[in-house]
Amino acid sequence: MLSKSNLELIFEVVQHATGEYTASCLNARIDDSRCLDLRDLNAKITDAVDRYFEGREKPPPSAIHLMFVQDSPA
């Protein structure tokens, strides 16, 4: 659970065999983000976090962790 004074978000970022990335927040109900490159991934995660806090006070982030994993072909 997120506290008002300490915002630490953890995202799992999967790089698929197609080269596409999917980011899923593991500790908050933030929309998943999909994109083709890391620059776009950064922008989409930032946008998703902003939408999550829309209409509420957004605490300054203490940390946003990205855990990268590769999707292995079945």
N, C-alpha and C positions, 0 to 999 in steps of 0.2 A: 504494500500500500504506500502511496505517496504522501509525504507530510508537506505541510504548507511552507515549512522553513528549509527543507532540504529536498530538492528535486534531483533524483538520480534515475535516469531512464536507461533501460537495457534493451537493445534491439539485436535480434538474430538476423544476420544478413546471409542469404543463401545465393551463391552464384550457380546458376543452372548450366547444364551442358551447352545450352544455346547461347550462353554469354549473358543472359538476362539476370538481373538481381531482384530479389524479393526481400524486403525488410519487414520484420514483425516485432512489435514491442512485446516484451515478455512480462512486464510488470505494470502495465496500464492499458486501458482499452483505447488504444490509438490505432487508427486505420492502417492496414498494411500498405506498403508502397512497392511498386514495381517499376523498373526502368532498365535501360540498356547500358548506362555507364555510371561511374561513381559520382561525377559532378551532378548529374540529374538526381541520383539517389540522395545526395545531401540536400538538394532543394526540396525534394518530395518529403523527406523526413521532417525538415523544418516546417513545411506547410502543414503536415499532418499534426505536428505538435501544436502549432498555432491554432488550428481548428479545434483540437481537443480542449484547449483552454479558452476558447471563444466565449465571451460573456462572463468569464471568471478571472480573478486575479492570477496572473502567471508568476510563480516564484522564479527567481533567477536560478538557472540550472547549476547544480554543483558538478554534475557529470552526465554525459551521454555516452554510453558504452556501445560499441558496435562489435559484435562477435561474428566473424566471417567463417562460413563453412561452405564447402563445395558439395553440390548435389552429385551423388555418384549414379551412373547409369545402372539401371536394373538388369 
